[in-house]
Amino acid sequence: MTKIARCLILPLVALMIYGAAEASPTSDCKVVGEFAKTIMAARQTGMPMATMMEAANKIDGKSPAPAIIKLAYLIPRFELEEKQLKAVVDFERVMYDACFNVRSTQQAAQ
């Protein structure tokens, strides 16, 4: 993952989940992680960003989907399957971790 992508993830995740304090960090972030995994897997197979964004724009305006898609496209597309799988797993983990950290901080502040 590029340094730029890492610097953008935490603030974007904070914006994506701000205000959803009634659910638990674990359940919210599991959904974020699974979604991130799906998006990165599609990105690594060569799916165009425009195709994903078109689908994401059909979801309600509070969805984190567009932000996650944009972050996924900051990561290069790899040719080797091993590197593709690593990119998918890493992106899922980083998105889950960032979400969990933000949600835990939100709950602690309440």
C-alpha positions, 0 to 999 in steps of 0.5 A: 500500500502506498504511503499516500493511501495509508495517510488517507485511510484513517481520515476517510474511515472516520468520515465514513462512519461518523455518526453511526455510534449505536452499533458496535465497532466489531460488527460495523468494521467487519462489514467495512472489512468484507466490503473492502475485500470484495472491492480490492478483489474486483480491482485486482481482476481488472474491473474498471473503477467507473463500473464500481462507482456506478454501482456504488452511486446507486446506494444511499448517500451515506454509504462508505462505498465510493470512498472505499473504492477510491482508496482501492484504486490508489493501490496498484493492480498486480499481475501475479496472483500471489501479490493480488491475494496479498493486496486483497488481504492487506486492504481488508485488514487495514480498512478493518483496523482503521474502522475499529480504531475510529469506532473505539475512539468514538465510543470512548468519547461518549 
